[in-house]
């Protein structure tokens, strides 16, 4: 009986610690995932802005070439 208590209590404490840490890891993973989602959204916005910038730049380049030919 004494051996059962001596071994059983630390085993239960270890199992409780593993379960508690797993919950903490799940919460941390959720925060990291939301952070990556926000970062991905910002990168998509930046990509769209850069795409529009290069489109406008191309239009202006064409107009500048036309003006240079007229001169």
C-alpha positions in Angstrom: 0.0 0.0 0.0 2.8 2.4 0.9 4.5 1.7 -2.5 1.3 2.3 -4.4 1.0 5.8 -2.8 4.7 6.5 -3.2 4.5 5.7 -6.9 0.9 6.7 -7.7 1.0 10.3 -6.5 4.0 11.4 -8.6 2.5 9.6 -11.6 -0.8 11.4 -11.2 1.1 14.7 -10.8 3.0 14.0 -14.0 -0.1 13.2 -15.9 -1.9 16.3 -14.6 1.1 18.4 -15.6 1.1 16.9 -19.1 -2.6 17.7 -19.5 -2.2 21.2 -18.2 0.7 21.9 -20.5 -1.2 20.6 -23.5 -4.0 23.1 -22.8 -1.4 25.9 -22.6 0.1 24.8 -25.9 -3.3 24.8 -27.5 -3.9 28.4 -26.4 -0.5 29.4 -27.6 -1.1 27.8 -30.9 -4.3 29.6 -31.3 -2.6 33.0 -30.6 0.2 32.2 -33.1 -2.3 31.1 -35.8 -4.3 34.3 -35.4 -1.0 36.3 -35.6 -0.1 34.5 -38.8 -3.6 35.1 -40.2 -3.3 38.9 -39.5 0.2 38.9 -41.1 -1.1 37.0 -44.1 -3.9 39.5 -44.5 -1.5 42.4 -44.4 0.8 40.8 -46.9 -2.2 40.3 -49.3 -3.1 43.9 -48.9 0.5 45.0 -49.7 0.6 42.7 -52.7 -2.6 44.3 -54.0 -1.2 47.8 -53.5 2.0 46.9 -55.2 0.1 45.4 -58.1 -1.9 48.6 -58.5 1.3 50.7 -58.2 3.0 48.8 -61.0 -0.1 49.0 -63.2 -0.2 52.8 -62.8 3.5 53.0 -63.3 3.1 51.1 -66.6 0.4 53.5 -67.7 2.6 56.5 -67.0 5.6 55.0 -68.7 3.5 54.6 -71.9 2.2 58.2 -71.7 5.8 59.5 -71.1 7.0 57.7 -74.2 4.2 59.2 -76.2 5.1 62.7 -75.0 8.8 62.1 -75.8 7.9 61.0 -79.3 5.9 64.2 -79.8 8.8 66.4 -78.7 
